[in-house]
Amino acid sequence: MNMFNHTLSAGLAARREAARRDAPGIVLTKKIEFLLLVGAVFFCSMNYFRYGDTNFTVADFLAFLCFCFALLNRNIDLQLFGRVSSGLWWLGLTMLVSGLLVSSIAGPDPMRGIVVVTQYLYAYLFVVLLFSGRTLDQLVLLAKTYVFSILVLCFQGIYLIHIDGRTNTNFVSGNGRFSGLMERENECAAVIALAVPILLVLITTKRLNRIYAVFALFILIYGIVLTGSNTGLIALVFGMSVFAIIGVNWKRLIINVVLLAGIVLAVFTSARDYLPAAFQKRVLGALESGDIGQAGTFDHRVDLIYEAMNMTDSTLLLGVGADQYRIASAIHQPVHNLYLLLWTEGGLISAVGLLVMLLSAFGPALAVARLPGGRPFAGCIVANVSMLLLVANAVPHAYSRFWPFPLVLPVALACAYIALSASAKATSDAFAQPEPAPQPELRQKDLIAQARSGVPR
């Protein structure tokens, strides 16, 4: 199958016109469009490569060029997740940004509200639309590219922690936690965890060599260890468990559980002394002592959460405005809980909009789970959406572009698999049509002709 032949849409909308699709100029621009998307996927988690102190990265620039080519190729589909799921996604996004925008206009800094709303629209509107009209083969290549880019981050961490050894740099914090090209420890760990179900769906659908894939899985897990992030570790265990329950055959589930238990046992025994010091102190120390206060800045974050909960009563309809929580707070820091942050800055409608948007991804998961061979795709969607719902309790604003890519990619894979299955079924039904039975009048005419000619029946 030609990778650049958009005959199978990642959405469920109508196909493009065949004549226009096969024109030489269109084929070339579609190749450029797809290659730009591959570049955007590769760099999406590398915030270090950005313009000055802004949040405009190399991935954003490549995504912008890709969107321009998609407009040129008329390859934008607003129903790329199906009619209902896409409608809920756009509804949730509208609720989220409208709450922030209206609250910011009524607040002290309307311009900051426009900036934050633009960031959210770029992440969850423009980036999402880039996955329109992709074939399953293209999306598999994008999934491999994404996993490879996260592996690059992990290899960078192994080099910096175990070979270079320096701390208090752009990529390693003063206490030895790896932040890498993302420059954020907890977010780096969460993004690595989000890459694991995407890797697992490539393994279970036999799209990747299993030996290389298992090696990559261990590297991803160790990358989370290097960050010393409790949030990332919890998200990893939770995501792998969800994928194993939904996306893996029940007979293999027991083997996977035993294997995972063996790895955890090895970490707590013989391999413990070889783990990074930051992980031993922040994660293992809290697990062994049972004192959650040892898990980093947990107590400080709890204080911010209590403060935000006390502010929700006065921000039910209108919030304090985008990025104004740190000013209204007595601690002068944003609360590391996305639901409470959106509620206090954009009103309840913004927090509900986030939930509507994320939960809309379960629609394609339910649809693909009913198809033969579709459970791994459903497991990947449920695992990543569930991890994002969990991680949102520990992060501030989530408009950086490293969030939408691992969320949308599994959904697009599922929709492409649905389209491929529907196309295959339509083809098989066409070939399976029985020959039409002879009409009674034609049969009677044949008998009369035979009687006249004297030929016996």
Secondary structure by P-SEA (a helix, b strand, c coil): cccccccccccccccccccccccaaaaaaaaaaaaaaaaaaaaccccccccccccccaaaaaaaaaaaaaaaacccccccccaaaaaaaaaaaaaaaaaaaaaaaacccaaaaaaaaaaaaaaccccccccccccaaaaaaaaaaaaaaaaaaaaaaaaaacccccccccccccccccccccccaaaaaaaaaaaaaaaaaaaaaccccaaaaaaaaaaaaaaaaaaccaaaaaaaaaaaaaaaaccccccaaaaaaaaaaaaaaaaacccccccccccccccaaaaaacccccccaaaaaaaaaaaaaaaccccccccccccccccccccccccccaaaaaaaaccaaaaaaaaaaaaccaaaaaaaaacccaaaaaaaaaaaaaaaaaaccccccccccccaaaaaaaaaaaaaaaaaaaaaaaaaaaaacccccccaaaaaaaaaaaaaacccc
